[in-house]
Amino acid sequence: MSQKKKILLLGGLLMDRYVRTDQYPNRGEDTLIREEFLRVGGCPFNAASTLAALGAEPVVYSALGEDEMAREIRRTVEETGLSQEALYTLPGEQTGYCMIVLDSQGERTFFTFRGCEGHFDPGRISPSLLEDTAAIFVTGIYLLYPQWSERAVSFLERAAGQGIPILFDPGSLIGEMDLDLLWRVVKTAGIVTPNQWERRELERLLGLESFPRWIAARGGACIETKGAQGALLTAEEGEWRIPACRASVVDTTGTGDSFAGGVLAAVQRGDSLAEAARIGSACGALAAETVGPCGALSWAAVEERLAEG
């Protein structure tokens, strides 16, 4: 494995506004709110929290607005010990947020307000940071902002050309993405981690019979997450079914991000992709047991969960 230390996470930070209720209402109906609270969110923050808990050196890149939400994000990033070297403020802009309705089964429904988190300026990523980057985690958010997406994709292509491995997590807004840019990103990615629905959407949008087999034929890998059914790893060397780990589900928000963070942490320490997928599964399960990005996660907790079979 490369001696480079840092993992660069691209995807934008925002605030998660949680609303907890016993039951999500039908359209046009009412329900009672049991609790509401704020958490720092965004896929890169969730993945970075997992990486940091596993001893990696994550660096989150994101534009922030000039508002109280941005100040709270910075406070939380500082308190959690994450690097702020790639965070920057855009004067006069608003930070994005996500309204999350969380029901008693731990399932969540999202309403997202797009703020300035989609802004992408490669000049904000210093040459020294890029030189020390072992891998890049990127979400589909940078394919949703027409004025900035081209810059982000061009940056990823240059990074891939320099030999930096890229993990792409498409996200649920895949249908809103520019198809040309989507094609370009999946061609740069060494690992793609869609859920079942996202994998089907990739096949539909890109006209592929099997996205996992397509990326495996290019020398990459697809790790398709399947919730309680575990995950399916497809790579050039073959296919592996990864069993799900036990989880007492409280909040499924960020479980896919923790899965990806666990995969990257494992790959960075030299584990095989199949073992990395198992570790990602354990991280996702542990994340589901706490409201927030990753909960009480550590290598000891991961190994204990894996030992349960």
Buried (B, 14 or more C-beta within 10 A) or exposed (E): EEEBEBBBBBBBBBBBBBBBBEEBEEEEEEBEEEEEEEBBBBBBBBBBBBBBBBEBBBBBBBBBBBBEBBBBBBEBBEEBEBBEBBBEBBEEBBBBBBBBBBBEEBEBEEEBEBBBBBBBBBEBBEEEBBEBBBBBBBBBBBBBBEEBBBBBBBBBBEBBEEEBBBBBBBBBBBEEBBEEBBEBBBEBBBBBBBBEEBBBBBBEBEEBEEBBEBBBEEEBBBBBBBBEEBBBBBBEEEEBEBEBBEBEBBBBBBBBBBBBBBBBBBBBBEBBBBBBBBBBBBBBBBBBBBBBBBBEBEBEBBEEBBEEE
